[in-house]
Amino acid sequence: MTEQLGDDVREVVVGVDGSDGSRRALAWGLREAFLRRVGLRVVTVWTGGSPPGDGDAPAAVAEFEEALEARVRSDVAEAARATGAMAVPVVPEVRYGHPARSLMDVAAHDGLLVVGARGTGGLRGLLLGSVSQQCAQHAACPVVVVRGDVPGERIAELRRVVVGVDGSEHSVAAARLAHDEAELRDAQLHVVHTFADTVSGYGGPLWVVPDTTLAEQAEATLRASLRAAGLDALPGDRVRAEVRQGIDWDVLLDVAEGADLLVVGSRGRSGWAGLLLGSVGLHAVTAAPCPVVVVRPRGAAG
């Protein structure tokens, strides 16, 4: 049995800014806190310097923060009615400064940080450099980027969690968290490993690696990943494990269509040592059809 990461999550932290994307993130985070039986901290980061009002007078600041917290509580009440997660303790918090840094400071290493794919501050088509991507690259804790439609309005409707593995430490950590998420939801865990023939296209016929050999190597990597994550002994109806041929991010995004959650490691086995977010993680947080969790192993530099 794997180590239960859910036991280590102190609280769920959601960043909100009043946008539709952050409201979807709030609904997801509220459900997650309900399932994990932890509290929810809803953080609004004001980036405009001093709060609006009469200078920096304490009364003006307090009034400004009360207005923000009232809006948050209204959004929380609406999300709770939609999800059925009525009993979650919620703490609204206002911070000032850099959005991503502030959210990561609150979540620290033992929170679960949830953000929308795009908020009110970015251009509609601008994804690179967004708060969500900065958090996915640098946070010390797992980061959920809520993309696409959140499947199901009620907790009981969630049913499938997808994770990509490649034998790396990052993907093993992702598989462990994905297992926890699937158990919380009573969902099937779908574990996918991909392989592609990247040799024959360059080397010509004499350098072609037979598909059977590549497939056998991929099957071995999948089995080793399952063993390392402690998933190899789980019942077959709870875990579906398969090898697919193709480009890793294309395959994962295709498999994740209609899923409740896609879980990926922050960097795979082919990533450079100094790369904070690998190509699969980058494609996931910018193009996945469902919410994405980016996982970094404990103690990994971020």
Buried (B, 14 or more C-beta within 10 A) or exposed (E): EBEEBBEBBBBBBBBBBBBEBBBBBBBBBBBBBBBBEBBBBBBBBBEEEEBEEEEEEEEBBEBBBEEBBEBBEEBBEEBBEBBBBEEBEBEBBBBBEBBBBBBBBBBBBEBBBBBBBBBEEBEEEEBEEBBBBBBBBBBBBBBBBBBBEBBBEEBEEBBBBBBBBBBBBBBBBBBBBBBBBBBBBEBBBBBBBBBBEEEBEEEEEEEEEEEEEBEEEBBEBBBBBBEBBBBBEBEEEBBEBEBBEEBBBBBBBEBBEEBBBBBBBBBBBEBEEEBBBBBBBBBBBBBBBBBBBBBBBEEBEB
